[in-house]
């Protein structure tokens, strides 16, 4: 009978781990889908994998009894994840050759949020995972038009150069396209 209870506890634990990994993956994929729709260099598969890997690393550090109650060990795991994804995010940041215009900062920041959502799913912080996903998707979908309208309303400058592109404007255009030629999404 003890054997059966032990097997059931393992099964229940494995289902909880699987659920955390799946939720982390879908949180990253949702953000990646937004990037795919805007023809960015990072998309659904990449951010799904970033989030899944963050959850897997957190779970591997907490799934073993001897590590379960050492919060400082978990903190170091999370620090390592966030440092590592910083390098991945840096790979999508570009600077123009002839000017100081920077491209890809929003896409790079999606790598961080995907990793953070993976960490929250990995530790089972469901509300933070779902709320963070919803807020990130809202910001990615609505942030550009709201930013543009606020700049116009407040009479600020948009930082446009002579050809009408900006660092924030170029974030919504595929690489190599300027002005109204690209598939621009709000």
C-alpha positions, 0 to 999 in steps of 0.5 A: 500500500505504501508503494501505491501511495508513493507512486501516486505522490510521484505522479501528482508531483510530475503532473504539477511539474508538467503543468508549470512547464506548459504554462511557462511555454505558452506564456512565452509563446503568447509574447512571441506571437506578438513579435512574429506578427510584427516581423521581428527577429524573435518570435513564438518558438524562441520566446516559448523556448526561453520561457520553458528553459527558465521554468525548467532550470527553476524546477530542477533547482527546487524539485530536489528535497535538499534544495527545496528550502534554500531560498538563497540557492533559488535566488542564484538560479534566477540571477543566472537565468536573467544574466544569461537571457540578457546576452540573448536579448543583446543579440537582437539590438542593432544600431544604425551605421550612419546614425545613433538610432537603436533598434530592437530594444522592445524585442530584446525586452521580450526575452527578459519578460519571457524568462521572468514568466518562465521563472514565475511559472516554474515556482508556481506563481500562477497569478503573477504568470497570467497577470504578467503575460496579460500586461506584457501583451497589452503593452506590446499591442497597445503601447506604440499607439498610446505612446504616439498619441501621448507625444502628440498630445503633450507636444513633445518631439518624436525624435524623427530624423530627416527621413521620418524614421525614429528608434520607436518608429523603426521598431514596428517595421521589418528590417530594411524598410522605411517610411510607409513601405513596411507591413506596419502594425500598431 
